[in-house]
Amino acid sequence: MNFHFSEEQKMLRDTVRSFVDKEIMPYITEWDRQGKFDPAIIPKLADLGLMGVCIPENYGGSGMDYNSLAIVCEELERGDTAFRTAVSVHTGLNSMTLLQWGTEEQKQKYLVPQAKGTKIGAFGLTEPGAGSDVAALQSTAVKDGDHYILNGQKTWISLCDTADHFLVFAYTDKSKRHHGISAFIVERTWEGFSSKAIKGKHGIRSGNTGEIFFEDVKVPADNLLGEEGEGFKIAMSALDNGRFTVAAGAVGQIMACLEASVNYCHERDTFGKPIGKHQLVQQMIAKMEAGLQMSRLLVYRAGELKNEGKRNTRETSLAKWQACDFANKAADDAMQVHGAYGYSDEYPVERYLRNSKAPVIYEGTREIHTIMQAEYVLGYRQDKPLNKMLPAWESDEKEFMK
C-alpha cells in the first residue's frame, strides 16, 4: 500500500482548489441566499477537463484514475456541495454508467460530448413514492415498434433544468418487480419532457434540484441501456459510482469545517486566551481531524478497487456511510466552535451544516448502509458478478498513488 499521490494528482488538487477559491468562494454566500444556481460554472469546469476527469481519452475525457475524481469532488465540496453534486451526477451517476453499460454507438453519441463537457448528463431514479424502495417506482416504458413510450415522473433530480441527457429507469414489465425495470437514455428536447425546480430546500440552495416529467415520450429502442430487465442492476452499479463521489465530497466538507474552525480558533479570545486553548474546543477539532483522516482512507480504498476493475459495492457503501456521518458531525461541531456567530451566514459553517444533511439521506440513507454493512458481515449479502464491469484504469506509466 502506498499513501502518496502522484505529481499529476497533486497538480490536479492545486488546480481545483485555485478554481474554487477564484470562481466559487467569493460568490457562494450570495448564491446561497438567493437560492441561485450559476450554470456558467459548468463550462468553466469543462475547460479544465473536470467534467470527464476519469473518462478515457478515447471517449473525450482526461484519462485520469478514479481517485482523481475523488480529489475533484473533495475540492469542489470545499467550496459548496452544489458543485460537487453537479460532478457527482454528471460524471459518477451518468457518464461512468455509460462507460460501463453503453454500446459503442451510445458512447460515441452521448458519452463523448458529456466527457468533454459540451453536453450535461443527469440521473432519474427517485420518484415521489420510490426512494430507498426502488421497486415501488411507477414510471413505465411500453414497447411500440422501434420506440418505447415513456410515462411517469422523477423527483429530487439534480441538474433537472440544466442537463441535456438523463438516465431514466422505468418498468417495462411490472410483473417481474426488480427484474422488470429497464434503463433508458432520454434527451431533454424530446416532445413530452418537462422539468420543474424545487424551491425552499433546507440546504444545497445554490444547486439546481427538481422534478422531471415524461408524457408519452418516444424513446428510440437504440436508447435502451443494457438489456430489458437490467435496469435495477444498472441503477445499483451507477450508485456505486455516485456514492463514491458523495463520500469524497464529504471528505471535502470535513476539510472545509476544519479550516473554518481552526481559523476562528485563532481569531477569537475568551477568558483571556484563544478559544483553541480550551480543551472542549480542542476535542471538537480533534474529532474533525479523526473523521477527515478515516473518511479519506475509506474513500481512496474504494477508489483503488475501482482502478483495479474490482467490485467495490461493500467498500463504497462503508465509505459513503461513514464519511457523510463524519461530515454531518463536523459541521455541527464547527457551528458550536463558532458559537453565536456560526448561526449567521457571516461565516460559512451554518451553510455547511445545512448542506451536510442531504448526503446522509440520498444515494442510500445511513440506515440502508447500516443494514448493508451488517448483512455483509453476517454473510447474508454477497455481491454477484456483473456481466459488465466498470473498466479498470489504464495508464502507460501506472503512476496511481506511488
C-alpha positions in Angstrom: 0.0 0.0 0.0 1.1 3.5 -0.9 -0.4 6.6 0.6 1.3 9.2 -1.6 -0.3 11.0 -4.5 1.3 11.3 -7.9 2.6 14.6 -9.1 -0.3 14.7 -11.6 -2.8 14.2 -8.7 -1.1 17.0 -6.7 -1.3 19.3 -9.6 -5.0 18.4 -10.1 -5.8 19.2 -6.5 -4.0 22.6 -6.7 -5.9 23.4 -9.9 -9.3 22.6 -8.5 -8.5 24.4 -5.2 -7.5 27.5 -7.1 -10.6 27.3 -9.2 -12.8 27.1 -6.1 -11.0 30.0 -4.4 -11.5 32.2 -7.5 -14.8 31.1 -9.0 -16.9 29.9 -6.1 -15.8 31.2 -2.7 -16.3 35.0 -3.5 -19.9 34.4 -4.6 -21.3 31.4 -2.8 -22.8 33.2 0.2 -24.9 35.4 -2.1 -25.8 32.4 -4.4 -26.9 30.5 -1.3 -29.0 33.4 0.0 -30.7 33.7 -3.4 -31.1 30.0 -4.0 -29.3 30.6 -7.3 -27.5 28.0 -9.4 -25.0 29.6 -11.7 -24.8 27.4 -14.9 -21.7 29.3 -16.1 -19.7 27.2 -13.6 -20.2 24.1 -15.7 -18.4 25.2 -18.9 -15.5 26.5 -16.7 -15.2 23.1 -15.1 -15.3 21.6 -18.6 -12.5 23.9 -19.8 -10.3 22.3 -17.0 -11.2 18.8 -18.1 -13.0 18.2 -14.8 -16.4 17.0 -16.3 -14.8 13.9 -17.6 -11.7 13.6 -15.4 -11.8 9.8 -15.1 -13.3 9.0 -18.6 -10.7 7.6 -21.0 -9.2 10.0 -23.5 -10.6 8.0 -26.5 -14.1 8.9 -25.2 -13.3 12.6 -24.7 -12.2 12.5 -21.1 -9.0 13.4 -19.3 -8.0 9.8 -18.8 -7.0 10.1 -15.1 -7.7 7.5 -12.4 -10.8 7.2 -10.3 -9.1 8.6 -7.2 -8.5 11.8 -9.3 -12.3 12.0 -9.5 -12.3 11.8 -5.7 -9.8 14.7 -5.5 -12.0 16.8 -7.7 -15.1 16.1 -5.6 -13.2 16.8 -2.3 -12.1 20.2 -3.5 -15.4 21.2 -5.1 -17.3 20.4 -2.0 -14.8 22.5 0.0 -16.4 25.4 -2.0 -20.0 24.2 -1.8 -21.9 20.9 -2.1 -23.9 22.1 -5.1 -20.9 22.0 -7.4 -19.6 18.6 -6.2 -23.2 17.4 -6.8 -23.0 18.6 -10.4 -19.9 16.5 -11.0 -21.3 13.5 -9.0 -24.4 13.4 -11.1 -22.9 14.2 -14.5 -19.8 12.0 -14.1 -20.4 9.5 -11.4 -24.1 8.5 -12.0 -24.4 9.2 -15.7 -21.1 9.2 -17.7 -19.4 6.3 -15.7 -22.6 4.3 -16.2 -22.5 4.9 -19.9 -18.8 3.8 -19.9 -19.8 0.6 -18.1 -23.0 -0.4 -19.8 -23.3 1.6 -23.1 -22.9 0.3 -26.6 -20.1 1.8 -28.7 -22.8 3.8 -30.6 -24.2 5.1 -27.3 -20.8 6.1 -26.0 -19.9 8.0 -29.2 -23.3 9.8 -29.2 -23.7 10.6 -25.5 -20.5 9.8 -23.5 -18.0 11.7 -25.7 -19.8 15.1 -25.6 -20.5 14.6 -21.8 -16.8 13.8 -21.1 -15.9 17.0 -23.0 -18.5 18.9 -21.1 -20.3 20.2 -24.1 -23.4 18.2 -23.0 -24.5 17.6 -19.4 -25.8 14.4 -18.0 -28.2 13.6 -15.1 -29.8 10.6 -13.4 -33.5 9.9 -12.9 -34.3 7.1 -10.4 -36.1 8.6 -7.4 -39.9 9.1 -7.6 -42.4 10.6 -5.1 -43.2 7.2 -3.9 -40.0 5.4 -4.6 -36.8 6.3 -2.8 -34.9 3.5 -1.0 -37.6 1.1 -2.2 -36.7 1.2 -5.9 -39.2 -1.4 -6.9 -42.0 0.9 -5.9 -41.4 3.2 -8.9 -44.4 3.9 -11.1 -42.8 5.1 -14.4 -43.4 2.8 -17.3 -41.9 2.3 -20.8 -44.1 0.4 -23.2 -42.6 -1.0 -26.4 -44.2 0.3 -29.6 -42.4 -0.7 -32.7 -38.9 0.7 -32.7 -39.6 3.0 -29.8 -40.7 2.9 -26.1 -43.4 5.2 -24.9 -42.2 6.6 -21.5 -44.6 8.0 -18.9 -44.0 9.0 -15.3 -42.1 11.4 -13.2 -38.9 11.6 -11.1 -38.2 13.8 -8.2 -35.1 15.2 -6.4 -33.2 15.2 -9.7 -30.0 17.3 -9.6 -29.4 19.4 -12.8 -33.1 18.9 -13.7 -33.3 22.2 -15.6 -29.7 22.1 -16.9 -28.9 18.6 -18.1 -29.2 17.6 -21.7 -29.3 13.8 -21.2 -30.9 11.8 -18.5 -30.5 8.2 -17.5 -34.1 7.2 -16.6 -35.4 4.0 -15.0 -38.9 2.6 -15.7 -40.8 -0.6 -15.7 -41.0 -2.5 -19.0 -42.7 -5.4 -17.1 -44.2 -4.7 -13.7 -44.9 -8.3 -13.0 -41.2 -9.0 -12.7 -40.6 -6.4 -10.0 -36.8 -5.6 -9.9 -36.2 -7.8 -12.9 -38.8 -5.8 -14.9 -37.0 -2.4 -14.6 -35.1 -1.1 -17.7 -32.8 1.9 -18.2 -33.1 4.5 -21.0 -31.1 7.5 -22.3 -33.6 10.4 -22.6 -32.9 13.7 -24.2 -34.4 17.0 -22.8 -35.5 18.2 -26.2 -37.9 15.3 -26.9 -41.6 16.1 -27.0 -43.3 15.3 -23.8 -40.4 16.0 -21.5 -40.6 18.8 -18.9 -38.9 19.8 -15.7 -39.6 22.0 -12.6 -37.1 23.1 -9.9 -37.9 22.5 -6.2 -37.8 25.7 -4.1 -37.4 26.2 -0.4 -34.7 23.5 0.2 -33.1 23.2 3.6 -29.6 23.1 2.1 -27.6 22.9 -1.2 -29.6 26.0 -2.1 -27.2 27.0 -4.9 -27.8 23.7 -6.7 -30.5 23.0 -9.3 -32.7 20.3 -8.0 -36.2 19.4 -9.0 -38.7 17.1 -10.9 -38.7 15.8 -14.4 -41.9 14.6 -16.2 -42.5 12.3 -19.1 -45.8 12.4 -21.0 -45.8 9.9 -23.9 -42.1 10.5 -24.6 -41.0 8.4 -27.6 -37.6 6.9 -26.7 -35.8 5.1 -29.6 -35.2 1.5 -28.9 -31.5 2.2 -29.6 -31.6 4.3 -26.4 -32.2 1.3 -24.2 -29.2 1.0 -21.9 -28.2 -2.7 -21.5 -31.0 -5.2 -21.9 -34.6 -5.1 -20.9 -34.9 -6.0 -17.3 -31.3 -5.0 -16.4 -32.3 -1.5 -15.1 -32.2 -2.4 -11.4 -28.7 -3.9 -11.8 -27.6 -0.8 -13.8 -29.0 1.6 -11.3 -27.2 -0.2 -8.4 -23.9 -0.2 -10.2 -24.4 3.5 -11.0 -25.0 4.2 -7.3 -21.6 2.5 -6.6 -20.1 5.3 -8.6 -22.3 8.1 -7.3 -21.8 7.1 -3.7 -18.1 7.1 -4.2 -18.2 10.8 -5.3 -20.6 11.7 -2.4 -18.2 10.1 0.1 -15.3 12.0 -1.5 -17.3 15.2 -1.3 -18.0 14.6 2.4 -14.2 14.5 2.9 -14.1 17.9 1.3 -16.8 19.2 3.6 -15.0 18.0 6.7 -11.9 19.7 5.4 -13.9 23.0 5.0 -15.3 22.7 8.5 -11.8 22.1 9.9 -10.3 25.0 8.0 -13.0 27.4 9.1 -12.9 26.2 12.8 -9.1 26.4 13.0 -9.1 30.0 11.6 -11.8 31.0 14.1 -9.9 29.4 17.0 -7.0 31.7 16.2 -9.2 34.8 15.8 -11.5 34.5 18.9 -10.4 35.0 22.5 -12.5 34.1 25.6 -11.5 34.2 29.2 -8.2 35.8 28.3 -7.0 33.2 25.8 -7.7 32.0 22.2 -10.6 29.6 22.2 -8.4 27.0 20.7 -6.7 26.7 24.1 -9.9 25.4 25.7 -9.9 21.6 25.9 -13.5 21.1 24.9 -12.9 23.1 21.7 -9.8 21.0 21.1 -11.9 17.9 21.5 -14.2 19.1 18.6 -11.2 20.0 16.4 -9.7 16.5 17.2 -12.9 14.8 16.2 -13.0 16.6 12.9 -9.4 15.6 12.2 -10.1 12.0 13.0 -13.2 12.0 10.8 -11.2 13.6 8.0 -8.4 11.0 8.0 -10.6 8.0 8.5 -13.0 9.1 5.8 -10.3 9.8 3.3 -8.7 6.3 3.8 -12.1 4.7 3.2 -12.7 6.7 0.0 -9.3 6.1 -1.5 -9.5 2.4 -0.7 -12.7 2.2 -2.7 -11.1 4.2 -5.5 -8.2 1.8 -5.7 -10.6 -1.1 -6.2 -12.2 0.9 -9.0 -8.8 1.4 -10.5 -8.3 -2.3 -10.5 -11.6 -3.0 -12.0 -13.0 -4.9 -9.0 -16.4 -4.9 -7.4 -16.5 -2.3 -4.6 -20.1 -2.1 -3.5 -19.3 -3.0 0.1 -16.3 -0.7 0.4 -18.1 2.2 -1.3 -21.1 1.8 0.9 -19.0 1.9 4.0 -17.1 5.0 2.8 -20.3 6.8 1.9 -22.0 6.0 5.2 -19.1 6.9 7.4 -17.8 9.9 5.5 -21.2 11.5 5.3 -21.9 10.9 9.0 -18.5 12.4 9.9 -19.2 15.4 7.7 -22.6 16.0 9.4 -21.0 15.8 12.8 -18.1 18.0 11.8 -20.5 20.7 10.6 -22.4 20.5 13.8 -19.2 20.9 15.8 -18.0 23.7 13.5 -21.2 25.6 14.4 -20.5 25.0 18.1 -16.9 26.3 17.8 -18.2 29.5 16.2 -20.9 30.0 18.8 -23.5 32.6 18.1 -21.5 33.8 15.0 -21.9 30.4 13.5 -25.7 31.0 13.4 -25.2 33.8 10.8 -24.0 33.4 7.2 -21.3 35.9 8.1 -19.4 32.6 8.5 -19.8 29.6 6.2 -20.4 27.0 8.9 -24.2 27.3 9.0 -24.2 26.6 5.3 -22.0 23.6 5.9 -24.4 22.3 8.5 -27.5 22.7 6.2 -25.6 21.1 3.3 -24.4 18.2 5.3 -27.8 16.7 5.9 -28.8 15.8 2.4 -25.8 13.4 1.8 -26.8 11.2 4.8 -30.2 10.7 3.0 -29.6 10.5 -0.7 -27.9 7.6 -2.6 -28.7 5.3 0.3 -29.7 6.6 3.7 -27.4 6.0 6.7 -30.0 3.3 7.7 -29.7 1.5 4.4 -25.9 1.5 4.6 -26.0 0.3 8.2 -28.1 -2.7 7.1 -25.9 -3.4 4.1 -22.7 -3.5 6.3 -24.3 -5.7 8.9 -25.6 -8.1 6.2 -22.1 -8.3 4.6 -20.6 -9.2 8.0 -23.3 -11.7 8.8 -22.9 -13.4 5.5 -26.5 -12.5 4.4 -25.4 -10.4 1.5 -22.9 -11.2 -1.3 -22.1 -9.3 -4.4 -22.8 -11.3 -7.6 -20.5 -10.8 -10.6 -21.8 -8.3 -13.1 -21.8 -9.1 -16.8 -20.3 -5.7 -17.4 -17.8 -4.1 -15.0 -16.6 -0.5 -14.8 -13.4 -0.6 -16.8 -10.1 -0.6 -14.8 -8.0 2.5 -15.1 -5.3 2.1 -17.7 -2.1 4.2 -17.8 1.2 3.7 -19.6 3.0 4.9 -16.6 0.8 3.3 -13.9 1.6 6.1 -11.6 -1.5 5.7 -9.4 -0.6 6.8 -5.8 3.1 5.9 -6.0 
